[in-house]
Amino acid sequence: MANLPLNKKLYSTTLVAPNDTTNTEKRLLCERQVLFVYTVAAIDTNVVLAIRVSFDGTNWGTVATSATHTANGTFALTWLGGAPYVDLTFVSEAGGTAAVITVQGSYSD
């Protein structure tokens, strides 16, 4: 598979609780590939994140889910495909409520 250039920087944001999602004002039109790099800090037991897509900005479906992260660190989640709206969502947290996830995203068109 060829690597696609990620030629647009989406944004940076912080997620602090399940159901938090990347800023709705900055969701993007993704025609080929999106990459989210995120850092998990202050983890208690584990966290899970997901890339979601929508064709109308209202109804969302999950297209990629992260591994269950059980330690602090920096991770990446990518999706190849196209949709008018793409975001990264903090799906779940176990063992407490202290986790903070710092997100950077980019995409190719």
NUDO-655536 format. One record per atom (N, C-alpha, C): z, x, y; atom name; chain. Coordinates in steps of 0.001 Angstrom, whole numbers, plus 500000, padded with zeros to 6 digits. Each point is the difference from the previous one (the first is absolute). Example, Ala and Ser with C-alpha at 12.3 -4.5 7.8 and 13.67 -1.06 7.14 Angstrom:
BEGIN
R     pz     px     py atomo cadena
R 507800 513190 494310     N      A
R 500000 499110 501190    CA      A
R 500000 500900 501200     C      A
R 499280 499650 501050     N      A
R 500060 500820 501190    CA      A
R 500730 499230 501090     C      A
//
This chain:
BEGIN
R     pz     px     py atomo cadena
R 500000 500837 498839     N      A
R 500000 499163 501161    CA      A
R 500000 500892 501237     C      A
R 499173 499665 500960     N      A
R 499916 500772 501237    CA      A
R 501172 499656 500909     C      A
R 500468 500978 500725     N      A
R 501032 499751 500990    CA      A
R 499364 499427 501245     C      A
R 500583 498938 500541     N      A
R 499508 499399 501226    CA      A
R 500795 500545 501169     C      A
R 499347 500334 501100     N      A
R 500757 500495 501149    CA      A
R 500837 498876 500596     C      A
R 501240 500280 500263     N      A
R 500867 499027 500662    CA      A
R 499919 500291 501486     C      A
R 499081 499329 500668     N      A
R 499644 500388 501356    CA      A
R 500697 499196 501080     C      A
R 500898 499109 499650     N      A
R 500721 499218 500999    CA      A
R 501484 500058 499686     C      A
R 500810 500332 500995     N      A
R 501447 499938 499805    CA      A
R 500450 498597 500353     C      A
R 500701 499390 499100     N      A
R 500470 498637 500210    CA      A
R 501192 500001 500944     C      A
R 501112 500517 499579     N      A
R 501202 499993 500814    CA      A
R 501163 500573 499222     C      A
R 501118 500074 500668     N      A
R 501266 500370 499382    CA      A
R 500997 498892 500289     C      A
R 500854 499699 499039     N      A
R 501025 498978 500191    CA      A
R 501132 500247 499010     C      A
R 501082 499239 500121     N      A
R 501155 500121 499114    CA      A
R 500309 498642 499384     C      A
R 500249 499986 498694     N      A
R 500405 498800 499278    CA      A
R 501453 500180 499577     C      A
R 500849 498983 500207     N      A
R 501430 500178 499721    CA      A
R 500588 498971 499040     C      A
R 499201 499021 499547     N      A
R 500526 498987 499082    CA      A
R 498870 499379 499202     C      A
R 500291 499497 498803     N      A
R 498961 499292 499251    CA      A
R 499379 498890 500842     C      A
R 498723 499802 499796     N      A
R 499147 499070 500741    CA      A
R 499572 500533 501357     C      A
R 500513 501157 500439     N      A
R 499437 500642 501188    CA      A
R 498590 500431 499650     C      A
R 499123 499920 500971     N      A
R 498630 500410 499791    CA      A
R 499552 500820 501190     C      A
R 498912 500716 499839     N      A
R 499488 500776 501110    CA      A
R 499652 499034 501125     C      A
R 500096 500461 501212     N      A
R 499865 499186 501207    CA      A
R 498770 499097 499954     C      A
R 500212 498697 500116     N      A
R 498888 499057 499881    CA      A
R 498971 500177 501104     C      A
R 500387 500534 501127     N      A
R 499033 500233 501076    CA      A
R 499055 501143 499663     C      A
R 500359 500792 499014     N      A
R 499204 501184 499698    CA      A
R 499399 499951 498603     C      A
R 499938 498846 499394     N      A
R 499279 499884 498738    CA      A
R 498545 500304 500284     C      A
R 499257 500416 498993     N      A
R 498699 500571 500279    CA      A
R 498881 499393 499195     C      A
R 498806 500200 500493     N      A
R 498793 499707 499242    CA      A
R 499693 501228 499171     C      A
R 500089 499865 498697     N      A
R 499773 501118 499087    CA      A
R 498742 499705 499209     C      A
R 499006 500854 500113     N      A
R 498755 499777 499292    CA      A
R 499881 500807 498714     C      A
R 500726 501120 499885     N      A
R 499825 500828 498805    CA      A
R 501289 500478 499370     C      A
R 500926 500542 500772     N      A
R 501186 500614 499414    CA      A
R 501133 499996 501015     C      A
R 501215 499766 499517     N      A
R 501184 500109 500842    CA      A
R 501012 500890 499281     C      A
R 500717 500797 500776     N      A
R 501026 500902 499468    CA      A
R 501260 499825 500828     C      A
R 501109 499736 499324     N      A
R 501307 499980 500648    CA      A
R 500817 501151 499437     C      A
R 500532 500840 500881     N      A
R 500939 501058 499622    CA      A
R 501340 499562 500567     C      A
R 501022 499989 499156     N      A
R 501289 499491 500455    CA      A
R 501130 500878 499479     C      A
R 501048 500064 500819     N      A
R 501186 500777 499658    CA      A
R 501169 499047 499817     C      A
R 500641 500096 498847     N      A
R 501171 499182 499683    CA      A
R 501236 500852 500266     C      A
R 500933 499451 500789     N      A
R 501249 500698 500311    CA      A
R 501170 499054 499758     C      A
R 501152 500553 499750     N      A
R 501252 499257 499821    CA      A
R 499912 498989 498866     C      A
R 499279 500348 498938     N      A
R 499834 499080 498869    CA      A
R 501332 499825 499275     C      A
R 500275 498781 499550     N      A
R 501206 499739 499208    CA      A
R 499666 500129 498518     C      A
R 499192 499095 499451     N      A
R 499608 500063 498593    CA      A
R 498492 500125 499860     C      A
R 499235 499027 500556     N      A
R 498542 500095 499935    CA      A
R 499330 499082 501012     C      A
R 498736 500299 500311     N      A
R 499179 499169 500877    CA      A
R 498590 499901 499413     C      A
R 499308 498906 500345     N      A
R 498617 499774 499595    CA      A
R 499223 499524 501224     C      A
R 498769 500508 500167     N      A
R 499123 499587 501087    CA      A
R 498679 499506 499428     C      A
R 499210 499287 500816     N      A
R 498713 499483 499537    CA      A
R 498995 499962 501145     C      A
R 498730 500261 499674     N      A
R 498901 499760 500935    CA      A
R 499540 498565 499770     C      A
R 499906 499234 501088     N      A
R 499522 498615 499932    CA      A
R 498733 499866 500842     C      A
R 499142 499069 499619     N      A
R 498782 499717 500762    CA      A
R 499893 498510 500257     C      A
R 499228 499671 501062     N      A
R 499763 498607 500351    CA      A
R 498609 499874 500602     C      A
R 499381 498871 499769     N      A
R 498711 499721 500622    CA      A
R 500134 499111 501223     C      A
R 501189 499389 500205     N      A
R 500188 499131 501160    CA      A
R 501225 500359 500840     C      A
R 500769 501022 499594     N      A
R 501187 500403 500738    CA      A
R 501215 499135 499713     C      A
R 499852 498990 499123     N      A
R 501092 499096 499669    CA      A
R 500375 500070 498527     C      A
R 499023 499965 499136     N      A
R 500223 500019 498552    CA      A
R 499793 501416 499479     C      A
R 501045 500560 499372     N      A
R 500006 501400 499605    CA      A
R 500083 500158 498494     C      A
R 499336 501029 499480     N      A
R 500085 500347 498591    CA      A
R 500255 501483 499837     C      A
R 500736 500369 498981     N      A
R 500328 501400 499726    CA      A
R 498870 500648 499205     C      A
R 499539 501176 500461     N      A
R 498937 500731 499300    CA      A
R 500480 501321 499415     C      A
R 501152 500488 500440     N      A
R 500552 501250 499470    CA      A
R 501511 499982 500216     C      A
R 500736 500444 498992     N      A
R 501460 500062 500089    CA      A
R 500440 501423 499685     C      A
R 500976 500480 500767     N      A
R 500508 501353 499774    CA      A
R 500795 500056 498709     C      A
R 500275 501204 499577     N      A
R 500986 500201 498949    CA      A
R 501356 499567 500543     C      A
R 500959 499802 499124     N      A
R 501363 499727 500439    CA      A
R 500613 501340 500378     C      A
R 500195 500220 501296     N      A
R 500530 501284 500478    CA      A
R 501519 499996 499865     C      A
R 500525 501025 499339     N      A
R 501436 500092 499758    CA      A
R 500646 501174 500737     C      A
R 499226 500676 500838     N      A
R 500528 501128 500777    CA      A
R 499291 500040 501348     C      A
R 500655 500595 500978     N      A
R 499362 500211 501288    CA      A
R 498798 500920 499826     C      A
R 499019 499863 500867     N      A
R 498838 500869 499924    CA      A
R 498821 499404 500746     C      A
R 498878 500726 499952     N      A
R 498767 499548 500643    CA      A
R 498987 499680 498909     C      A
R 499358 498843 500138     N      A
R 499105 499477 498982    CA      A
R 498732 499465 500659     C      A
R 498995 499689 499187     N      A
R 498753 499431 500520    CA      A
R 499578 498833 499126     C      A
R 499335 499035 500641     N      A
R 499434 498857 499294    CA      A
R 498643 499726 500632     C      A
R 498968 499886 499166     N      A
R 498648 499822 500509    CA      A
R 499329 498824 499315     C      A
R 498989 499472 500665     N      A
R 499206 498901 499443    CA      A
R 498554 500179 500429     C      A
R 499096 499906 499030     N      A
R 498564 500046 500272    CA      A
R 499484 498571 499981     C      A
R 499449 499566 501079     N      A
R 499483 498641 500094    CA      A
R 499885 499603 501452     C      A
R 499579 498779 500241     N      A
R 499836 499544 501369    CA      A
R 500632 498642 500212     C      A
R 500651 499826 501136     N      A
R 500606 498728 500376    CA      A
R 500209 500003 501508     C      A
R 499948 498829 500629     N      A
R 500224 499942 501446    CA      A
R 501401 500423 500423     C      A
R 501014 499765 499130     N      A
R 501371 500346 500334    CA      A
R 500629 500734 498828     C      A
R 500697 501084 500307     N      A
R 500709 500789 498984    CA      A
R 501356 500384 500582     C      A
R 501057 499901 499188     N      A
R 501296 500492 500467    CA      A
R 500800 500593 498840     C      A
R 501085 500678 500332     N      A
R 500937 500534 499016    CA      A
R 501292 499208 500150     C      A
R 500518 499494 498893     N      A
R 501189 499151 500027    CA      A
R 501114 500626 499158     C      A
R 501205 499945 500516     N      A
R 501215 500414 499305    CA      A
R 500355 498846 499062     C      A
R 499745 500167 498701     N      A
R 500135 498910 499037    CA      A
R 501449 499770 499589     C      A
R 500679 501066 499583     N      A
R 501364 499805 499499    CA      A
R 500831 501261 500159     C      A
R 501311 499779 499980     N      A
R 500976 501083 500065    CA      A
R 501166 499617 499104     C      A
R 500450 500916 499180     N      A
R 501134 499733 499125    CA      A
R 501135 500950 500326     C      A
R 501224 499554 499780     N      A
R 501161 500859 500137    CA      A
R 500570 500105 501394     C      A
R 499470 499288 500956     N      A
R 500517 500066 501362    CA      A
R 498944 499586 500993     C      A
R 500280 500289 501264     N      A
R 499081 499601 501070    CA      A
R 499775 501123 501011     C      A
R 500158 501233 499576     N      A
R 499954 501119 500940    CA      A
R 498633 500667 500135     C      A
R 499069 499726 499084     N      A
R 498730 500736 499997    CA      A
R 499209 499785 501292     C      A
R 499390 501068 500481     N      A
R 499117 499968 501164    CA      A
R 498694 500642 499571     C      A
R 498889 499340 500289     N      A
R 498686 500490 499587    CA      A
R 499146 500202 501247     C      A
R 499603 501244 500226     N      A
R 499144 500346 501132    CA      A
R 498561 500082 499478     C      A
R 499097 499251 500626     N      A
R 498640 499829 499492    CA      A
R 498971 500557 500977     C      A
R 499002 500683 499472     N      A
R 498803 500355 500755    CA      A
R 498810 499519 499180     C      A
R 499018 499431 500675     N      A
R 498845 499497 499283    CA      A
R 498701 500439 500641     C      A
R 498967 500111 499180     N      A
R 498664 500291 500506    CA      A
R 498992 499303 499109     C      A
R 498775 499867 500495     N      A
R 498982 499302 499230    CA      A
R 498624 500541 500349     C      A
R 499054 499700 499149     N      A
R 498607 500360 500259    CA      A
R 499200 498726 500152     C      A
R 498974 500066 500849     N      A
R 499139 498829 500180    CA      A
R 498575 500331 499664     C      A
//
